[in-house]
Amino acid sequence: MTTTTTAQLEFITEAELADLLRQKVSTVQRWRRLGCVPPYLLVTREVALYRREDVTRWLSSRLVVPTPKPRAKKAEEPAAQVAA
């Protein structure tokens, strides 16, 4: 028998997810239809709940850490030709 912790059962609503992502609820709903959101529990056809743990994992997986690109060296200018 497995033990379920309170954290595993902590859900947020689609409106809370939208607020967290700073998006409209309709945008999150569209993403859900496209399969672009973390796993969810479909309570009814219109109501989806997200485990906070899944949302955290999903956000972490989308984290982009920028890495500086090396600067290109400027081509050396040819020495000025001396007129003979």
N, C-alpha and C positions, 0 to 999 in steps of 0.2 A: 504494500500500500504506500502510495507516495504522499508526502506532506506538502501542502500548499501554504505558502506564506501570504501574509496580507499584501505585500508588495506585488505579488504575482496577480492578485485580484483587483488591484487598483486601476480603475478605468477612467479615461477622460472622454468627453463627448466630442463630436465633430466640431462643434462651435469652439470648444476649448483648444482643440488642435489647430483650428483656423486662427485663433487668437495668438497662439504660440508661434505660428509660422507667419503671422502678420498678413494673412490672406483672407479673402471673403470665404464664407462658408460654402457658397456655390462653387468656388474654385476647388476647395478640398473635395467636395462631392464629385466634381468632374474628374479630379485626379483619381478618386476611388473607382469610378467607372472605368478609367483607363488602366487601373492596376498600379498606380504610381504612389501609393501610400503604404505605411507599415501594415502588418497584419491587423485585421479588425474582427470584431464580433458583430455580425449583422443581427440585431435584435428584431427589427421588422424591416420591411422593404425600404423604409425611409430612415431608419435609425441605426447608426453604426457607432460602436464603442471601441476605443483603442486602449490596450494595456499600456500604462505609462512606461513600463520596462521595454516594450516593443518600440515605442516612439523614441525613447532615448537611444536604443540600439540603432534604429533607422537613421536618426539624425547623426549619430557618430559615424555611421558608414558613409555618409554624404559629405563629411568634413573634407575640405580641400586645404592643404597646407602648401602655400606658395613657396616655390624654390627659385631663388634669383638665378637668372640666366647669366652666364659669363658675357661680359661686354666684348664685342668684336674689336679687335685692334684696328686702329686706323691705318690705312695703307700709307707707307712712307712716300712723301712726295719726292719725285726724282730731283736730283740736284740741278740747280739752274745751269744751263749750258752757257759756257763762256764764249762769247763771240770772238772768233779769231781774226 
